[in-house]
Amino acid sequence: MKRLLLLILSVAAMCFCVSAQNPVKRQIKKLNNIYSFINDNYVDNVDIEPLVEEAIRATLKELDPHSRYITQEEMEEYRNRSLGRFAGIGIRYMLHNDTLVVRKTMDNSPASKAGILTNDRIVAIDEHSIVGDTSLDISAHLNGDVGSKVMVKVVRRGVAEPILFTLKRDNILNSAITAAYRIGDVGYIAISNFSRPLGAEFYKAINSLGDIRSIVIDLRDNGGGALTSAIDLSSLFLNKGDVIVTTEGRNKKVIHYKRRDDKPFDLPLVVLVNENSASASELFTGAMQDHDRGIIVGRTTYGKGLVQRMIKLQDGSGVSITIARYKTPSGRIIQRPYEMGKGSEYMADSTRYIHPDSISFKDRTIYTTLNKGRKVYGGGGITPDVYIPAQEFQISESVRKAFSDAIFDHTIIELWDIMDIEALGKQYPTYEAFDAEYALDDVVLDVFYRRAGFGEEDITPTDREYIEVRLKAYIAELLYGYNGRHYIYSTRLDYMFKEAIVIAEQE
């Protein structure tokens, strides 16, 4: 089959080389003729569909690293992700001892409205036992078309008989805001992606923080999303008429996306980024830096600044093809360099991990910011104003493995069943109070060590600090939601977070 594919591609390539004067459409017609001839006359029956798909993939692979073929399933997933939604019942869960345990019900979801609770065990879906099923199988049972019904059987601590819930699946909105709280007078908001409701979500989140003097926006590991969301978020901090981003392609006129109205927020701004901040994250970061609107802190961003057009094909699949490049307001190209057809080398490039002082800038165009004339760099990605080198928390391999194996999560599920969570919440009404006053007892630590398979005598003082902070943060999530978990972990162990807060306090 591979030889047949190579033959098709080779003949197609020869057809394109026959005459430089032939129109492109004539060359495409020749390729179609080849497929038609194979379909009608080849000695054996041939399934043309996978051949065509592989040919498309092979063609796009010879272009830039981000043009690609997208299956029907991926197209639907992409659509839902860009809208920040999926159709289901609205729970986050994990498998604990081969059983689905609800970790959280999402606000206003079918599950929360029906009364499903944290730590409920779902043992059957539509009379099908899911005990021992994989996460993939369970997701297939839980998710479905909007408006369709699904019945789940729940086992709950303290209730003798299983509880049956009949739920109507609905679009579940995934919030792009993963954390929003304040450290003294500094507000902090972490954004996981640039899904389309981001502007309204951010506006609501920042107003919920009350009277703050500055704001830190955390875009670390944010892979991007919709251009419109990057424009919406940027518009909250810029002046009327300010250019946010420019697109420029071979056959497209230059398009400037500008702020139309006056900015609603005059707060001093710190943007926290790392080497995995990409695409829409870089558009926002570049706009803030070029307009001298905020201080960029962290590490050089990924460098993905290509404009893709999604083309849906007749069978529901599609292709994402690069049609232009993004530029920051000062004219910097965000996309890092690549060679056509060398996607593997591009993906393996580690330049963005290197401290800027170690990079020769003689081949990188130097630009100046639009208001203060500060020096900034082009050539790929956004180089931060304040660079924070990587500092790995030195924990032992056994503790690192305990984290990767979700031992902390499994420990918390066990603790929920034996701790009086309601009483603990009354004793510590805020996560700040919980952080300052609550101390882990031997019961908590014993559950963890038993699950992890090692004892306190096997770990270092640094290991113990990490374990205790992690466990305390996870318990705080049970009491106060994700803000509690994020607050405790970040203020104690996240060095980039702590430096960003210090900078914001000085603004």
Protein Blocks (a to p, Z undefined) as FASTA:
>chain_A
ZZmmmmmmmmmmmmmmmpmkbcfklmmmmmmmmmmmmmmmpmbdcdfklmmmmmmmmmmm
mmcfkbccddfklmmmmmmmmnopacdehpacddeehiacdfbdcehiaklmnopaehia
cfbgehiafehiafklmmmmmgccehiacddddddehiabacddddddddddddfbfbdc
dehjaccdddfbdcfklmmmmmmmmmmnopafbdcddfehiabjafklmmmmmmmmmceh
iafbdcddfklccdddddfbdcfbfcdcdddddfkbghjlmmmmmmmmmnopaccedddd
ehpabdcdddddfkopacdddfbdcddfkopafbdcddehilmlmmmpcklmpcfklpcf
klpccdddfklopacdehiajadfbdcddddddddfklmmmmmnommmmmmmmmmmmpcf
klmmmmmmbfklmmmmpccdfklmmmmmmmnopafklpcfklmmmmmmmmmmmmmmmmno
jmlmmmmmmmmmmmklmmmmmmmmmZZ
